[in-house]
Amino acid sequence: MATPETETASTSPLSIYDLTVAYHRKPVIWDVEFDIPAGSLVGVVGPNGAGKSTLLKAAMDLIPRASGRVSVFGKTYRQNRHRVGYVPQREGVDWDFPVNALDVVTMGLYGKIGWCSPVRPSHRRAAMEALSRVGIAELAKRQISQLSGGQQQRTFLARALVQDADLYLMDEPFAAVDAATEKAVVEILRDMKDDGKTSVVIHHDLQTVPDYFDYVILLNMRVVAHGPVADVFTPENLNKTYGGRLTLLDEVSNAMRRRDRSL
Amino acid sequence: MIGMLGETGWSWQLDGWIVLVAILCAVASALLGCFLVLRRMSMLGDAISHAVLPGLAVAFFISHSRSSLPMFIGAVIVGILTAFFTEWIHRVGRVDKGASMGVVFTSLFALGLVMIVQAADKVDLDAGCVLYGSIELTPLDTMSLLGFEIPRAVITLGIVTVINLAFVLFFYKELKLSSFDPSLATTLGFNASLMHYLLMILVAVTAVASFESVGSVLVVAMFVVPPAAAYLLTNQLGMMLLLSVLLAVSSAFLGHLGAIHVPSWFGFQSTTTSGMMAVAAGAIFLITMLCSPSQGVLVKLIRRQALSLQIIADDVVAVLFRREETEGEEPKSASVTENELIEIIFCGRWSLRLVLRWLDRRDEIRMHDNRVELTEKGRLRAQNLVRSHRLWERYLQDYAGVDPSRVHPQAEKLEHFTDPRLRQQLNSETDAPQIDPHGRPIPDEPDFDSNID
């Protein structure tokens, strides 16, 4: 694992160089490289299994990378962890856990509160404010499994808001939400952009990409294209992204695994 | 209760200590158990408490003594290894977590048994004692502390309980976060695997400390059963911790009482306390499962029954209301017999009688000569229902595109769940219609509906 301690020259919110991630020696993303301009709203688009979630998780050291380096505002992720907010996929969470919406939002402040210190009323007030900003203040005391899909997503978004990070990595915040929530999420993303924050958002609905984002990364195991939506979001690039899996890469990785087994 | 204790020769000198040992063990385990249950690894407590056996044996072989410290260290090390191997086999071998746990702890447990049987010729390291312990003997093994003779088990378990309590209090926030969302915890700078292993270390320490006195059966029960019962009773984590401690204390106390009393009812001598405590915990869980306010089986049953009676009551007044519409002259009145009602609404005679008595007492119907009539109050309730029904029919047919032959049965269901606010919405959505799809008038909204609840 290459994690150079030296600062890179770039101070882009997220800059990824030569990133490869493999699960059991089968590469999931391959030689990914890009820089993101500060203060932009970035969509990450690609077919299922393209490695979109893997990309975000590897950027935050949640899964080990086979090679590559990640820098966040010019430093390593570890050094700048407090400037990064993560909104995980809704499916990844145990919604029967005995906490209410306010508790979940307050968790966004735990980093600031620090080890072993208790949550104080001022923290809860901040969490309440975030809940009302996403429009569900009246549901604060509701156990999380009793929230609808859209309300759960808003809770996650409120938690990201209280974190007050500079770079947000969001894993499908629009998955299975109602139209009203989608609109609310987009508005908040735009507000955040106006505050100079950068968001990297995994997105599925190609139709809305030009509306929602100003920068796009087309991903299918490797970066097919990245850049301003107007330049990059073209039919040819989409064809390349969605035109089937990269069979040669699949083949070579299968060959690698066969070799591995026969040794 | 105190009287009962006196009669059976309850001695605080003896039974008091036994119950205290049991309570300390139960509380120490339940505190950690809450997080095991929430992390879906309840069985890890089981696995660890079995797997520490080879640790005990190795420590014995090395130190040639049954003194506590080497045993303790050996067991804790193996306990932690269990957690570690489970994780490792799960990851590297791509085996499901439960299976990898099963592989690890059965192998280690068996290894431990083999070693203990080997050692058995030379010492009394008794395998049976490991399973169900010897809590009855704990008051005899004392040491002096500040001039008091205190059983050693009380001191050990007391220390462990204090450590666990401090752990849960100091790391409450971190435990909550890393159990709920490990990746978020890690991105916020709280290392989730560090929390995992801290928890595992304490589970191992608790299991080993409880071993001697109460055996592994009780530890396993206390790790899982009180927290699982508490989980059924609340959806607040803090409350869950508190309740699991209370339930743990009660099962320890009831268990000891039960061990003394229950066997004598059947003409036997008193039985092992730790076994009975686990049984008591199981019984408490069963009661909770039946009676929990949100998930309880009994509560659900009662609620469902109440709902079906409520629906019959609705149907009774609606039947009368419709009769009044068709055959009633001014002033409107109509009546119906019990048998007719049974045929029209397809309900049992006993449920119907219950409902009629209830409606009568609420002054919504009048009964004379076996015939039922609406009162003014009942008419109001019926008017609301019929209004809901016909508005629904309009809505379903004209706005939801439901087949005209199907709107009546649908509306029949929905009418029971329509409150005034929803009815108001229906009314404005359908542009306040005057008649339903079958040409019958939709009654007006009553001026007040305070007495309909």
Boltz contact constraints between the chains, C-beta under 6 A:
constraints:
  - contact:
      token1: [A, 60]
      token2: [B, 187]
      max_distance: 6.0
  - contact:
      token1: [A, 62]
      token2: [B, 183]
      max_distance: 6.0
  - contact:
      token1: [A, 81]
      token2: [B, 189]
      max_distance: 6.0
  - contact:
      token1: [A, 86]
      token2: [B, 187]
      max_distance: 6.0
  - contact:
      token1: [A, 88]
      token2: [B, 183]
      max_distance: 6.0
  - contact:
      token1: [A, 93]
      token2: [B, 181]
      max_distance: 6.0
  - contact:
      token1: [A, 97]
      token2: [B, 180]
      max_distance: 6.0
  - contact:
      token1: [A, 98]
      token2: [B, 235]
      max_distance: 6.0
  - contact:
      token1: [A, 98]
      token2: [B, 236]
      max_distance: 6.0
  - contact:
      token1: [A, 98]
      token2: [B, 237]
      max_distance: 6.0
  - contact:
      token1: [A, 98]
      token2: [B, 240]
      max_distance: 6.0
  - contact:
      token1: [A, 107]
      token2: [B, 177]
      max_distance: 6.0
  - contact:
      token1: [A, 110]
      token2: [B, 173]
      max_distance: 6.0
  - contact:
      token1: [A, 110]
      token2: [B, 177]
      max_distance: 6.0
  - contact:
      token1: [A, 110]
      token2: [B, 188]
      max_distance: 6.0
  - contact:
      token1: [A, 111]
      token2: [B, 188]
      max_distance: 6.0
  - contact:
      token1: [A, 111]
      token2: [B, 189]
      max_distance: 6.0
  - contact:
      token1: [A, 116]
      token2: [B, 170]
      max_distance: 6.0
  - contact:
      token1: [A, 143]
      token2: [B, 235]
      max_distance: 6.0
